[in-house]
Amino acid sequence: MDTVPFKVHDPSASVTETEGVMTLYEDRLTMQLETRDVVVGVYKKSSEFNIPLEDISSAEFRRRWYGTSLTIQVRDIGLVSDFPGGRLGRVRLKFRRRDRDAAEELAHMIDDSLYDLRLAWEDEQDQQDREKLGY
C-alpha cells in the first residue's frame, strides 16, 4: 500500500501545523508526522505512531464539499495521547482534494481489516465454545 498524505486537525494549535503520511500494513496503521512552526517556518519535530489494528475500534471517512476527513477511534486513549489534536482516543485527519480518493480507499481497507479481525475473533470464540461442550 502506498502512503497517503494528510494534515492533522488540531484546534488547539495556534502557531504550529502538522502534516504526515500514513500507511496500512497487515497488522498496524503507521502514521509519520512532521510539525512545523508556521511563524518561523522551521520544522520542529518528527514523530511516528504505530497503532495495532486490533486497537482500532472505528475509522469514519467523510467526504463533504468543504473538506475530506478520516476520524480514527482507538480503544486505548494512551495510543494517541501524544498525537497532535488527539482527544479521548480519537484523531481527525484532513486530506487535500488530490489525495481524497486514496484516503477513501485506505479507509475502506481499514474497515475490511477490522471486519476480518472481528470474524477471526468470533470464529475463535465459537471454537472455544465447541471445545467446552465437547464437540
N, C-alpha and C positions, 0 to 999 in steps of 0.2 A: 504494500500500500504506500502510495506517495504521501508526503506530508501536506497538510492543509494549513495555510497561514491564517491567523486570527488576531483580533485586538481584544484586550480584556476590558470588560465593562466594570469599572471601579468608580462608583460615585464619590468616594472619599478622596480620590487622587486629584490634587489641585495643580501641582507642578510636575507631575510625572505621567508618563504614558507607557503602557506595557503592551508589547506585541509578542507573538510567538508562533510556533508551529506545533501541530500535533500529529501523531502517528499512532494508528491502531495496530497492535501486534496480537498474536494469538491469545496471549494471557493478560495483556495490560494495555492501558492507554497512556502514552507518553506525551507530555507537553513540555516544551522547552521555551523559556521566556527570556526576554530582554527588557529591562526597564530603563527608560531614558528620561533625563531631566529636560523638559521642554523649554525652559528658560535659557539654559546654557547650551543645550543640545548635545550633552555628553552622556554616553551610556553609563549607567551607574552599576548595574549588576545583571548577571545571568543566572538563571536557576532552572532546574529540571524537576518535574513532578511525574512520578510513575504511579498510576492508580490501577491496582489489580481489577480485572473485570468483575470478579465476584463481589467487589466492594462498591460497584456502581449500582444504584437502585433504579435510576431512570436517566434517560437522555432525551430531552424535549427539543425538537427542532422547530423553529418558527421562521417562516418567510413572509414578510409583510412589505408593503410598499415603501415604508420608511426605514427598513433595515432587516437584516437576517441575523438570527441568533441561535445559539445552542446552549441550553441550560443543562448542566450535569449535576445530578444529586447523588451524593455518596452516602454510604451507611455510617461511616466513621468520620465525624467532623474534623478530627485531627489530621486526616489526609490532606485537607485543603485549607487548614487554618493559616498557613503562611502564603497561600495563593492570593495575589492582589485581587481584592473585591470578593474573596471567598467569605460567605456568610452562612452559618448553620449547615455546613456540608454541601453548599450549593455554589457553583461558579457559573457565570454567564459570559459566553464568548460571542463576539460580534465578527461578521465577515464582510469583506468588500464584495461588491457586485460580481466581480470576475471570479471569485472563489466560492460563491454560494452553491453552485452545482456540486462541486467537490465536497463541500461541507455537508450537504444533504445526503450525498452518497455515504460519507463517513458515518453520519448519524444513523442511517439505515443499517450499516454494518455493525455498529454498536448494538442496536436493537436486536439484530439477528443473533449476535454473540450472546447477549443476555438471555434471549429465548432458549438458545441451545444449552446454556448453563442451567436454566431452570428445568428443562426437560431431563437433563442428566441427573440433577438433584432428585427430581421426582422418581425417576427410574431406580435410583439408589435407595430411596425410601421404600418403594414398592418391593424391591428385592429384600430389604431388611425385614419388612412385614411378612413376606412369604417365609423367610427363614424362621421367624419367630413362631409361625403357625405350623411349621414342619413340612412345607411344600418343597 
